[in-house]
Amino acid sequence: MRDLIHERSGIYFSDESMELMVGKITDLMAERDMDSPVDYYYLVKYEGEASGEWQHLLNAISVRESYFWREIDQIRTFVTVLVPEYARTLRKPLRIWSAACASGEEPVSIAMALDQEKWFDRIPIEIYASDMSSAAICAAERGIYKERSFRNLPVELRDRYFTATPDGKSEVLPELRRRIMWRRANLAERSEIEYLAGAPFIFCRNVFIYFSGSTIQKVIKTYEECMPSPGYLFLGAAESLVRFTKRFRLEEIGGAFVYVKD
């Protein structure tokens, strides 16, 4: 089961995290009144796509831990340094892709930062956001968040871009949410991300930490072949491409570290 998940999604459960995987699969089996792990494995392997069980499994194992204004130094560099540079030679709409966007906090943060600097009024902008989990994308499209998502967002931005819901949550303003085009896409499937990977600005943060080296290599190869030059790739602080590519060089731009494809 671990190998099947790795092959189809890129997510790799190490020996230390096998208990977590088994727990999630056991919960799914219980919901389906199944006793045999072998039977569930064959269901996923041979009937998973047709029955929808593969997507249920992806929803169960996907990580949706995110929050607004996370690693904000990179977003500031993007909005205040890289977007002005791009705008000076603009030939087509500025395209941004938030890969593995979970429940949407990252692309919404990008949209807020762009709106703060009035970029939506100055140039055409396309923001794409994707995740392999259909449940995550559904949550992102709804745009309703619990308190935990706001732990790093300044109060004035929360007051400006969100409204309170009757159940004590907060909903992002529809006009901001409409700036983002949501997609279900699996990073391990090149055919699902080729168009998205043509963006000159890709935020792919805190996802490679869940991938094996072979999957990272596969995804980076797609980025190498599809991104324009120059292209700017934003990774999480704990992630590095040193072992995987020479096409991207790490640069410090505006106080943030960015991988640049020449």
N, C-alpha and C positions, 0 to 999 in steps of 0.2 A: 504493500500500500504506500509506503514511503517512497519507493522508486516511481510508482505511478504518479503520485502527486508531484514529485520533482520533475518528471519527464513532461508533464502537461502544463504545469503552472510555473515552474522555476523555483518554487518554495522548497527548501530543504530542511528537514527535521534531523538534527544531529542526534547522536545517541542520548545526549543529555536532555533533549527536548521531546523524546519519543513518548513520554508519559502524557505530555500535553496533546500530542496528535491522537493518541489512543483514547484519551478522554473525550475529545470532540467527536471522534468516530463512534464511540460507545453511545453518546447522546443521540446521534443520528439514528443508530440502530434501534435504540429504545423507542424513538418516535415512530419508527416503521414496524415495530413489533418483531424485530429480527433477532435471533439468538446467535447465529453463526457469523463470525467475522469473515470467514471465507465466502459465504453467500453475499455479504455486503460488498466485498472486494469484486466479485464477479459482476454484481449489479452495476457498480461504478465503471468497471473496465469495459464491459460489453454493451450495456444499455444506458450508460450514464448520460450521454448526449440526448438520446431519444426520450428518455424518461424525465429528464431535468434533474436527475440526482447529482450529476457532476457539478452543476451550478449550486445546488444545495451544499455540497461539500466545500466548494470554493468559498461560499458565504460563511461557512463555519470556521474555516481555517484562516481566512484573511484577517489581517491586522488593521484595525481602524483607529488606532491611537494617534490623534492629531489635535492641534489647537491653533487658534488664530495668532498671527504674528510670530510664528515659530521661526527661529533662526532669521530674524528680520533683517540682519545686516545684508544678506544676499538680495533680498527684495528691494531694499533701499538702493543698493548699488545698481540693480537692474533698472529701477525707475529714474534715478537721478543722474546716472552716468551712461548706461548702455542705450536706453531708449532715446535720449537726445542725440547720441551719435548715429543711431539707426535712422532717426527722423530726418537728419540732414541729407541723407541720400535715398530717401524713401522712394521705392519704385512699385511696391505692392503692399497690401496691408501687413501690419506687424502681427506675426503669429507667435503665440506662446502656447506651450503644452505643459500642463501639470500631469505628469505620469504617476500612476498609483496614488490618486488624490484622496483615497479613503472617503470620508463623509463630506469632503469639500472645503475644509478650512483653509487649505493652502491656496487654491485658485481664488477663493473669495478674498483672502488677504491680498493677493496680487491685484485683484480688481479694485479693492479699496485703495491701495497705494497708488495705482494709476489714476483713479478718480481724484484723489487728494491733490495730485499735480496737474489736474485738468487735461490729461492726455486724451481722454475719450472725445473731448471737444476739438482736438487739434489734428489727429491723424486717425485713419481707420485701423482698428485693432480687433484681432480674433483671439479669444482665449478658449483653448480646448482643455478639457479635464477628463481623465479616464481612470478606470480601475477595473480589475478582473472580476470583482464581486458585483453582481447585479444589485444586491441588497445595499451595498455602499453607495452605488450610483443613485438608487432610488432615494436614499436618505439625503444625498447631496442635492438632488433636484428639489426636494421638499424645502431644504434650507432652514430647518428648525433645529436649534442646538441647546444642549443643557449647559449648566453653569461651568462645567469643567473645561469646555472649549474656550472660555473667555479669560483664562488665568493669566494670559500675557498681553491681552488687548487693552490699550488705554481706554479709560471710561468714556472720553469724549467721542472716540470712534464707535464704540458700542452704541452710544446714544444717537449718533448720526445715522448709522447704517442698519440698525436693528430695531424691531418693535417687539414688545412683550406679548406673549400668548396667554390665553386664559389659564393654562396649566403651569405657569411659572417659567416657561422656556422663552427663548428669543428667536425671532424669525428675521432672516436677512431681507432687506427691502427688495421687492420684486424687480425693480429697475436695475439693481446691481446684479441680482441673480441671472437676469436675462442676458447679461454680458457674456455669460459662460456657456459654452456648448459641451454638453456632457455625453460621454461615450463609454460603453463597456468594451474594454480591450485588454487582452492578456499580453504582457510584455514578452512572454516566452514564445509567442506566435508572431513571426515577422509579418505575415499577411495582414494582421490586425492593427499593426502600428506603423507600417511604412509611410502612410500619408502623414500621420501625426509627427513622425520623426523627421519630416522635412521642415519643421519649425526651426528658425534660427536661435530660439531661446527655449531650452527644455529644463524644467525643474523635475528632477528624478531623485528626490531626497528621501533618505531613510527607508529605502526599499531593498537596495543591494545587500543590506545586512541580513536579509532573510534568504538570499539566493546563494547557490553554490558558485564556485569559481567558473565552472563551465557555462552556467546560465548567464553570469555577468558578462563573460566573453562574448556570448551570443548576442546579447542585447546591445553591447557596445559596438559590435560589428555593424549592426543595423544603423546605429547612430552615425558611425563613421561614413557609411555609404549613402545615407539619406540626408543628413544635415548639410545645409549650405556652409560655405566658408566666407567670412568667419561665422562660427557657430559657438554658442555659449551654453555650457552644461553645468547646472547647479546640482551638487550632491550634498548629502548630509555631512555634518562635521566628523562623523566616525567612519566615513567611507573614502576609499582611495582607488584610483585607477592605475597606480604605478605598475602593478603586475600584469595589467591587461591590455594596454595600448600605448603607442607612441604618437598617435595622431592627435591626442589631446594633451595640451600642456597646462599645468596648474599655474594660474596667475593670481596675484593680489590686485584687485581692482576696487578702488573706492573703499578700502578697508574690509573687503570680503574676498574669500577665495572662490575662484571660478575656473572650470576647465574650458579651455579655448581650443577650438578646432580651426586650424589655418586653412 
